[in-house]
Amino acid sequence: MLVLSRNTHEVITIGDYIEVRVLSISGDTVKLGIQAPVNVPVHRSEIYAKIEHEKYAAESTD
């Protein structure tokens, strides 16, 4: 795992097409802006887990 320290408005670039920008920091909350191509899905981990669970459930009922 790569661990980076960034300040507000600084950017992390992933590959050629994905940017993660620190929009604001307030206490323990960090707001990030993620710019990625439309064909790259971007989800919070809990939403991704729910999507994967629903896909698995749908496949088991087929």
Biopython code that builds the backbone (N, CA, C, O; Angstrom):
import numpy as np
from Bio.PDB.StructureBuilder import StructureBuilder

atoms = [
    (1, "MET", "N", (0.841, -1.174, 0.000)),
    (1, "MET", "CA", (0.000, 0.000, 0.000)),
    (1, "MET", "C", (0.888, 1.240, 0.000)),
    (1, "MET", "O", (1.825, 1.354, 0.791)),
    (2, "LEU", "N", (0.582, 2.138, -0.877)),
    (2, "LEU", "CA", (1.273, 3.426, -0.933)),
    (2, "LEU", "C", (0.539, 4.394, -0.010)),
    (2, "LEU", "O", (-0.680, 4.534, -0.109)),
    (3, "VAL", "N", (1.251, 5.053, 0.869)),
    (3, "VAL", "CA", (0.658, 6.026, 1.788)),
    (3, "VAL", "C", (1.251, 7.388, 1.458)),
    (3, "VAL", "O", (2.469, 7.562, 1.443)),
    (4, "LEU", "N", (0.367, 8.357, 1.194)),
    (4, "LEU", "CA", (0.803, 9.703, 0.829)),
    (4, "LEU", "C", (0.178, 10.732, 1.753)),
    (4, "LEU", "O", (-0.934, 10.540, 2.246)),
    (5, "SER", "N", (0.874, 11.797, 1.983)),
    (5, "SER", "CA", (0.316, 12.951, 2.687)),
    (5, "SER", "C", (0.056, 14.023, 1.644)),
    (5, "SER", "O", (0.925, 14.321, 0.825)),
    (6, "ARG", "N", (-1.123, 14.596, 1.669)),
    (6, "ARG", "CA", (-1.488, 15.646, 0.725)),
    (6, "ARG", "C", (-2.177, 16.762, 1.483)),
    (6, "ARG", "O", (-2.828, 16.516, 2.498)),
    (7, "ASN", "N", (-2.043, 17.961, 1.007)),
    (7, "ASN", "CA", (-2.745, 19.114, 1.553)),
    (7, "ASN", "C", (-3.939, 19.436, 0.663)),
    (7, "ASN", "O", (-4.078, 18.891, -0.432)),
    (8, "THR", "N", (-4.783, 20.313, 1.138)),
    (8, "THR", "CA", (-5.945, 20.728, 0.366)),
    (8, "THR", "C", (-5.521, 21.214, -1.015)),
    (8, "THR", "O", (-4.533, 21.933, -1.161)),
    (9, "HIS", "N", (-6.285, 20.808, -2.021)),
    (9, "HIS", "CA", (-6.105, 21.157, -3.438)),
    (9, "HIS", "C", (-4.945, 20.428, -4.113)),
    (9, "HIS", "O", (-4.695, 20.648, -5.298)),
    (10, "GLU", "N", (-4.243, 19.582, -3.400)),
    (10, "GLU", "CA", (-3.193, 18.793, -4.040)),
    (10, "GLU", "C", (-3.813, 17.562, -4.687)),
    (10, "GLU", "O", (-4.889, 17.115, -4.290)),
    (11, "VAL", "N", (-3.127, 17.021, -5.685)),
    (11, "VAL", "CA", (-3.680, 15.960, -6.528)),
    (11, "VAL", "C", (-2.775, 14.741, -6.508)),
    (11, "VAL", "O", (-1.550, 14.849, -6.437)),
    (12, "ILE", "N", (-3.412, 13.576, -6.572)),
    (12, "ILE", "CA", (-2.713, 12.308, -6.788)),
    (12, "ILE", "C", (-3.171, 11.811, -8.152)),
    (12, "ILE", "O", (-4.370, 11.797, -8.428)),
    (13, "THR", "N", (-2.247, 11.408, -9.002)),
    (13, "THR", "CA", (-2.576, 10.893, -10.327)),
    (13, "THR", "C", (-2.377, 9.386, -10.335)),
    (13, "THR", "O", (-1.345, 8.880, -9.894)),
    (14, "ILE", "N", (-3.383, 8.675, -10.846)),
    (14, "ILE", "CA", (-3.319, 7.215, -10.959)),
    (14, "ILE", "C", (-3.377, 6.883, -12.450)),
    (14, "ILE", "O", (-4.375, 7.154, -13.117)),
    (15, "GLY", "N", (-2.318, 6.306, -12.952)),
    (15, "GLY", "CA", (-2.265, 6.026, -14.390)),
    (15, "GLY", "C", (-2.295, 7.325, -15.171)),
    (15, "GLY", "O", (-1.853, 8.369, -14.692)),
    (16, "ASP", "N", (-2.825, 7.241, -16.386)),
    (16, "ASP", "CA", (-2.861, 8.421, -17.253)),
    (16, "ASP", "C", (-4.154, 9.213, -17.140)),
    (16, "ASP", "O", (-4.204, 10.368, -17.564)),
    (17, "TYR", "N", (-5.206, 8.616, -16.573)),
    (17, "TYR", "CA", (-6.531, 9.215, -16.717)),
    (17, "TYR", "C", (-7.287, 9.442, -15.421)),
    (17, "TYR", "O", (-8.411, 9.942, -15.466)),
    (18, "ILE", "N", (-6.729, 9.099, -14.269)),
    (18, "ILE", "CA", (-7.460, 9.232, -13.010)),
    (18, "ILE", "C", (-6.730, 10.201, -12.101)),
    (18, "ILE", "O", (-5.525, 10.082, -11.880)),
    (19, "GLU", "N", (-7.485, 11.174, -11.572)),
    (19, "GLU", "CA", (-6.936, 12.135, -10.622)),
    (19, "GLU", "C", (-7.789, 12.128, -9.361)),
    (19, "GLU", "O", (-9.017, 12.090, -9.424)),
    (20, "VAL", "N", (-7.118, 12.164, -8.221)),
    (20, "VAL", "CA", (-7.789, 12.273, -6.932)),
    (20, "VAL", "C", (-7.306, 13.572, -6.303)),
    (20, "VAL", "O", (-6.114, 13.749, -6.054)),
    (21, "ARG", "N", (-8.254, 14.487, -6.049)),
    (21, "ARG", "CA", (-7.908, 15.809, -5.521)),
    (21, "ARG", "C", (-8.470, 15.940, -4.104)),
    (21, "ARG", "O", (-9.619, 15.574, -3.852)),
    (22, "VAL", "N", (-7.667, 16.456, -3.190)),
    (22, "VAL", "CA", (-8.135, 16.747, -1.838)),
    (22, "VAL", "C", (-8.875, 18.078, -1.899)),
    (22, "VAL", "O", (-8.270, 19.125, -2.131)),
    (23, "LEU", "N", (-10.195, 18.029, -1.689)),
    (23, "LEU", "CA", (-11.006, 19.238, -1.783)),
    (23, "LEU", "C", (-11.025, 20.014, -0.469)),
    (23, "LEU", "O", (-10.921, 21.240, -0.459)),
    (24, "SER", "N", (-11.159, 19.288, 0.634)),
    (24, "SER", "CA", (-11.155, 19.957, 1.937)),
    (24, "SER", "C", (-10.840, 18.959, 3.032)),
    (24, "SER", "O", (-11.027, 17.752, 2.879)),
    (25, "ILE", "N", (-10.354, 19.496, 4.142)),
    (25, "ILE", "CA", (-10.055, 18.697, 5.324)),
    (25, "ILE", "C", (-10.675, 19.430, 6.504)),
    (25, "ILE", "O", (-10.407, 20.610, 6.731)),
    (26, "SER", "N", (-11.520, 18.703, 7.262)),
    (26, "SER", "CA", (-12.152, 19.299, 8.431)),
    (26, "SER", "C", (-12.186, 18.258, 9.542)),
    (26, "SER", "O", (-12.986, 17.323, 9.503)),
    (27, "GLY", "N", (-11.324, 18.423, 10.522)),
    (27, "GLY", "CA", (-11.248, 17.431, 11.598)),
    (27, "GLY", "C", (-10.820, 16.086, 11.040)),
    (27, "GLY", "O", (-9.765, 15.968, 10.417)),
    (28, "ASP", "N", (-11.662, 15.054, 11.273)),
    (28, "ASP", "CA", (-11.360, 13.707, 10.778)),
    (28, "ASP", "C", (-11.945, 13.434, 9.399)),
    (28, "ASP", "O", (-11.857, 12.310, 8.903)),
    (29, "THR", "N", (-12.542, 14.446, 8.774)),
    (29, "THR", "CA", (-13.201, 14.253, 7.485)),
    (29, "THR", "C", (-12.373, 14.865, 6.364)),
    (29, "THR", "O", (-11.957, 16.022, 6.430)),
    (30, "VAL", "N", (-12.147, 14.056, 5.333)),
    (30, "VAL", "CA", (-11.434, 14.519, 4.146)),
    (30, "VAL", "C", (-12.385, 14.375, 2.965)),
    (30, "VAL", "O", (-12.920, 13.290, 2.740)),
    (31, "LYS", "N", (-12.605, 15.444, 2.209)),
    (31, "LYS", "CA", (-13.433, 15.375, 1.002)),
    (31, "LYS", "C", (-12.510, 15.259, -0.199)),
    (31, "LYS", "O", (-11.602, 16.067, -0.396)),
    (32, "LEU", "N", (-12.772, 14.219, -1.003)),
    (32, "LEU", "CA", (-11.964, 13.963, -2.186)),
    (32, "LEU", "C", (-12.804, 14.166, -3.437)),
    (32, "LEU", "O", (-13.999, 13.870, -3.448)),
    (33, "GLY", "N", (-12.183, 14.664, -4.473)),
    (33, "GLY", "CA", (-12.794, 14.722, -5.791)),
    (33, "GLY", "C", (-12.055, 13.739, -6.683)),
    (33, "GLY", "O", (-10.825, 13.750, -6.748)),
    (34, "ILE", "N", (-12.810, 12.890, -7.370)),
    (34, "ILE", "CA", (-12.193, 11.876, -8.218)),
    (34, "ILE", "C", (-12.620, 12.127, -9.650)),
    (34, "ILE", "O", (-13.812, 12.143, -9.958)),
    (35, "GLN", "N", (-11.653, 12.322, -10.519)),
    (35, "GLN", "CA", (-11.922, 12.516, -11.936)),
    (35, "GLN", "C", (-11.390, 11.293, -12.665)),
    (35, "GLN", "O", (-10.194, 11.001, -12.635)),
    (36, "ALA", "N", (-12.313, 10.576, -13.329)),
    (36, "ALA", "CA", (-11.940, 9.353, -14.036)),
    (36, "ALA", "C", (-12.788, 9.239, -15.294)),
    (36, "ALA", "O", (-13.863, 9.834, -15.370)),
    (37, "PRO", "N", (-12.319, 8.482, -16.280)),
    (37, "PRO", "CA", (-13.124, 8.269, -17.478)),
    (37, "PRO", "C", (-14.462, 7.613, -17.118)),
    (37, "PRO", "O", (-14.568, 6.910, -16.113)),
    (38, "VAL", "N", (-15.460, 7.847, -17.936)),
    (38, "VAL", "CA", (-16.805, 7.323, -17.698)),
    (38, "VAL", "C", (-16.807, 5.799, -17.590)),
    (38, "VAL", "O", (-17.618, 5.235, -16.855)),
    (39, "ASN", "N", (-15.921, 5.134, -18.303)),
    (39, "ASN", "CA", (-15.904, 3.670, -18.300)),
    (39, "ASN", "C", (-15.191, 3.073, -17.084)),
    (39, "ASN", "O", (-15.077, 1.852, -16.982)),
    (40, "VAL", "N", (-14.709, 3.914, -16.159)),
    (40, "VAL", "CA", (-14.061, 3.437, -14.944)),
    (40, "VAL", "C", (-15.023, 3.646, -13.775)),
    (40, "VAL", "O", (-15.264, 4.784, -13.372)),
    (41, "PRO", "N", (-15.576, 2.560, -13.226)),
    (41, "PRO", "CA", (-16.499, 2.734, -12.102)),
    (41, "PRO", "C", (-15.755, 3.199, -10.851)),
    (41, "PRO", "O", (-14.663, 2.718, -10.547)),
    (42, "VAL", "N", (-16.362, 4.138, -10.135)),
    (42, "VAL", "CA", (-15.799, 4.644, -8.891)),
    (42, "VAL", "C", (-16.893, 4.543, -7.830)),
    (42, "VAL", "O", (-17.949, 5.161, -7.964)),
    (43, "HIS", "N", (-16.642, 3.767, -6.777)),
    (43, "HIS", "CA", (-17.631, 3.559, -5.720)),
    (43, "HIS", "C", (-16.949, 3.628, -4.364)),
    (43, "HIS", "O", (-15.762, 3.326, -4.241)),
    (44, "ARG", "N", (-17.713, 4.030, -3.335)),
    (44, "ARG", "CA", (-17.254, 3.858, -1.955)),
    (44, "ARG", "C", (-17.215, 2.363, -1.691)),
    (44, "ARG", "O", (-17.979, 1.617, -2.305)),
    (45, "SER", "N", (-16.353, 1.906, -0.802)),
    (45, "SER", "CA", (-16.169, 0.467, -0.587)),
    (45, "SER", "C", (-17.448, -0.224, -0.133)),
    (45, "SER", "O", (-17.700, -1.359, -0.537)),
    (46, "GLU", "N", (-18.264, 0.427, 0.698)),
    (46, "GLU", "CA", (-19.498, -0.216, 1.153)),
    (46, "GLU", "C", (-20.510, -0.362, 0.017)),
    (46, "GLU", "O", (-21.282, -1.321, 0.000)),
    (47, "ILE", "N", (-20.517, 0.563, -0.917)),
    (47, "ILE", "CA", (-21.402, 0.464, -2.077)),
    (47, "ILE", "C", (-20.893, -0.628, -3.014)),
    (47, "ILE", "O", (-21.681, -1.408, -3.549)),
    (48, "TYR", "N", (-19.595, -0.684, -3.211)),
    (48, "TYR", "CA", (-19.004, -1.724, -4.052)),
    (48, "TYR", "C", (-19.314, -3.112, -3.501)),
    (48, "TYR", "O", (-19.659, -4.021, -4.255)),
    (49, "ALA", "N", (-19.191, -3.272, -2.183)),
    (49, "ALA", "CA", (-19.489, -4.564, -1.552)),
    (49, "ALA", "C", (-20.951, -4.944, -1.770)),
    (49, "ALA", "O", (-21.251, -6.112, -2.020)),
    (50, "LYS", "N", (-21.864, -3.980, -1.679)),
    (50, "LYS", "CA", (-23.287, -4.246, -1.901)),
    (50, "LYS", "C", (-23.536, -4.662, -3.348)),
    (50, "LYS", "O", (-24.306, -5.589, -3.597)),
    (51, "ILE", "N", (-22.900, -3.994, -4.296)),
    (51, "ILE", "CA", (-23.039, -4.339, -5.716)),
    (51, "ILE", "C", (-22.546, -5.759, -5.955)),
    (51, "ILE", "O", (-23.206, -6.541, -6.639)),
    (52, "GLU", "N", (-21.392, -6.094, -5.397)),
    (52, "GLU", "CA", (-20.837, -7.439, -5.567)),
    (52, "GLU", "C", (-21.746, -8.490, -4.932)),
    (52, "GLU", "O", (-21.944, -9.563, -5.503)),
    (53, "HIS", "N", (-22.294, -8.193, -3.764)),
    (53, "HIS", "CA", (-23.204, -9.123, -3.088)),
    (53, "HIS", "C", (-24.458, -9.350, -3.947)),
    (53, "HIS", "O", (-24.915, -10.483, -4.095)),
    (54, "GLU", "N", (-25.004, -8.275, -4.505)),
    (54, "GLU", "CA", (-26.198, -8.396, -5.345)),
    (54, "GLU", "C", (-25.897, -9.185, -6.623)),
    (54, "GLU", "O", (-26.731, -9.970, -7.073)),
    (55, "LYS", "N", (-24.709, -8.981, -7.210)),
    (55, "LYS", "CA", (-24.316, -9.747, -8.389)),
    (55, "LYS", "C", (-24.212, -11.234, -8.057)),
    (55, "LYS", "O", (-24.674, -12.079, -8.825)),
    (56, "TYR", "N", (-23.606, -11.550, -6.914)),
    (56, "TYR", "CA", (-23.456, -12.938, -6.495)),
    (56, "TYR", "C", (-24.821, -13.558, -6.238)),
    (56, "TYR", "O", (-25.067, -14.698, -6.634)),
    (57, "ALA", "N", (-25.702, -12.831, -5.585)),
    (57, "ALA", "CA", (-27.045, -13.341, -5.295)),
    (57, "ALA", "C", (-27.815, -13.592, -6.590)),
    (57, "ALA", "O", (-28.522, -14.593, -6.704)),
    (58, "ALA", "N", (-27.686, -12.701, -7.557)),
    (58, "ALA", "CA", (-28.379, -12.867, -8.834)),
    (58, "ALA", "C", (-27.833, -14.062, -9.597)),
    (58, "ALA", "O", (-28.593, -14.790, -10.236)),
    (59, "GLU", "N", (-26.534, -14.268, -9.538)),
    (59, "GLU", "CA", (-25.930, -15.420, -10.235)),
    (59, "GLU", "C", (-26.346, -16.734, -9.597)),
    (59, "GLU", "O", (-26.509, -17.734, -10.297)),
    (60, "SER", "N", (-26.524, -16.751, -8.253)),
    (60, "SER", "CA", (-26.911, -18.003, -7.595)),
    (60, "SER", "C", (-28.359, -18.377, -7.844)),
    (60, "SER", "O", (-28.721, -19.548, -7.728)),
    (61, "THR", "N", (-29.205, -17.397, -8.186)),
    (61, "THR", "CA", (-30.607, -17.712, -8.450)),
    (61, "THR", "C", (-30.838, -18.103, -9.907)),
    (61, "THR", "O", (-31.906, -18.613, -10.244)),
    (62, "ASP", "N", (-29.859, -17.873, -10.768)),
    (62, "ASP", "CA", (-30.022, -18.219, -12.194)),
    (62, "ASP", "C", (-29.922, -19.693, -12.434)),
    (62, "ASP", "O", (-30.036, -20.142, -13.575)),
]
sb = StructureBuilder()
sb.init_structure("model")
sb.init_model(0)
sb.init_chain("A")
sb.init_seg("    ")
for serial, (resi, resn, name, xyz) in enumerate(atoms, 1):
    if name == "N":
        sb.init_residue(resn, " ", resi, " ")
    sb.init_atom(name, np.array(xyz, "f"), 0.0, 1.0, " ", f" {name:<3s}", serial, name[0])
structure = sb.get_structure()
